Amino acid sequence: MLAIAGAVLFVIAFLINATELDTNAVFSSGNLTLLGLAAVALHLAGLGGRRTR
């Protein structure tokens, strides 16, 4: 689930960068890329996955 969230953040960061859209410092493409990388890292660490019984 976190990998999907990371992919969505990467797409948003790409669109902001490709359109050269001016955003404030919080929603810059660099910050969204870092959030996407953090989400993928958490997914690879085992968080946000399915629970087994």
C-alpha positions in Angstrom: 0.0 0.0 0.0 2.8 2.4 0.8 4.4 1.6 -2.6 1.3 2.8 -4.3 1.3 6.0 -2.3 5.0 6.5 -3.2 4.2 6.0 -6.9 1.4 8.6 -6.7 3.8 11.1 -5.0 6.4 10.4 -7.8 3.8 11.1 -10.5 2.7 14.4 -8.8 6.3 15.5 -8.4 7.0 14.7 -12.1 4.0 16.7 -13.2 5.0 19.7 -11.0 8.5 19.5 -12.5 7.4 18.9 -16.1 5.0 21.8 -16.1 7.3 24.1 -14.2 4.5 24.9 -11.9 5.3 27.4 -9.1 4.3 26.0 -5.8 5.3 26.9 -2.2 8.2 25.2 -0.5 6.2 22.4 1.0 4.8 21.0 -2.2 7.9 21.4 -4.4 8.9 18.5 -6.6 12.0 17.7 -4.5 10.0 17.4 -1.3 7.4 15.2 -3.0 10.1 13.0 -4.3 11.6 12.6 -0.9 8.2 11.7 0.5 7.8 9.1 -2.2 11.2 7.6 -1.4 10.3 7.5 2.3 7.0 5.7 1.5 8.8 3.1 -0.7 11.4 2.6 1.9 8.8 1.9 4.6 7.1 -0.5 2.2 10.4 -2.4 1.6 10.9 -2.4 5.4 7.7 -4.4 5.8 5.3 -1.7 7.0 2.0 -1.1 5.2 1.7 -4.6 3.9 -0.9 -7.3 4.4 -1.4 -8.8 7.8 -1.1 -12.5 8.1 -3.0 -14.5 10.8 
